[in-house]
């Protein structure tokens, strides 16, 4: 199939992009196009205008600010994966990025595009949920920030303002302490859409006792979810501690059942992957040795 006819504009600034989006309620933003182009070809998406933001310089780049680690929405996923700043300051995102698509798609796909699409199996979206990143949109002359639990509503359904443009996502900086991150997923083939995924970040004190633990589950429900494992604080993160915390955290978890995997399978996989992600994070934090900042 071929896409329906559409007009195409390539603005050079955020302001021009917002004007174009405001002029047509059926306009869509295109950056990497790794999701949108196949949808256009299958006519699952029928925009009347495509607004190409790939040449807007202010939407590209990774930098440290007072707010945190800022990633421009049009930054390529491959560039984020190669970033030393992300590796140092957002280790969980660095763990997740190798699972995003394949090298050719990461070379074109953007960080903001993955978030804006709102796929519950998207690894970058899951990382924003776990870490509480802020998702920034420009709507007309106003800048609007969303926390992930305010932004993701359902499969590919988000709180993105009509005519708004995603400009950046800001992740919290690496916490003080011995930090470890872990990311695990299972799919039919490596880098395909995951049946279940889990990401974790832990912070240990100098003695190896857990100060904080974060855990999130993706690909099993309508949105990526952060789950409560705060009970791990004060423990040594022994396997028994992790097993009990995961069991409690996933109790009552709503899981989808579809052609790709049953709800029962996804529930078991999520529990196992959550355990593995926390163990991976614990191991990395312990190996950090005396590193404290």
Secondary structure, 3 states (H helix, E strand, C coil): CCCCCCEEECCCCHHHHHHHHHHCCCEEEECCCCCHHHHHHCCCCCCCEEEECCCCHHHCCEEECCCCEEEECCCEHHHHHHCHHHHHHCHHHHHHHCCCCCHHHHHHCEHHHHHHHCCCCCHHHHHHHHHCCEEEEEECCEEEEEEHHHHEEECCEECCCCCCEEEEEEECCCCCCEEEEEEEEEECCCCCCEEEEEEEEEEECCCCCEEEEEEEEECCCCCCEEECCHHHCCCCCCHHHHHHHHHHHCCCCCCCCCCCCCHHHHHHHHHHHHHHHHHHHHHHHHHCCCCCC
